[in-house]
Amino acid sequence: MIGTLNQIAWAVQIKSQVDAEFDRVRKVLEHAMTKSPMDIAEIESIIQILEEKRGEVMENERAGYFIHEWQELGNQVSRMVVRDPRYQAIKVSQATRHGLPAAHMDDPDAKTPKQ
C-alpha cells in the first residue's frame, strides 16, 4: 500500500471494513435467491457486478483512496451496484416481468433483505 505508515495503518482497517461490507451485501443477495427462485439468474448477475466492484475497489493500493473515499462507509457498496447500468437493466427487466412500474427499485440503503 502507498502512503505514510499512519495512513497505511488506517487504510488497512478501512479496507477490512469495506471488504466486510461487500460480504454483507453479497449475503443479502444470496438470501434474496432463496426468496425469489424465478430471479436467480438475475441475482447471480448482480452478484457478479458486486464482485467486479469489489475487485476494482480492493485492488487500489493508495491509502488516501480508502481514507478519503471509504472512511464513511454507509451504504456505499450497495449504491455502487445500483448505479451500474447492468443492474438498472436487470431491475427494469424484472419489473416488466412482474408487471411493476419501472420506477420500482430495491432500496440500496436497506440493512436487511426484504421478506
Beta strands, then each sheet from edge to edge (+ up, - down):
end
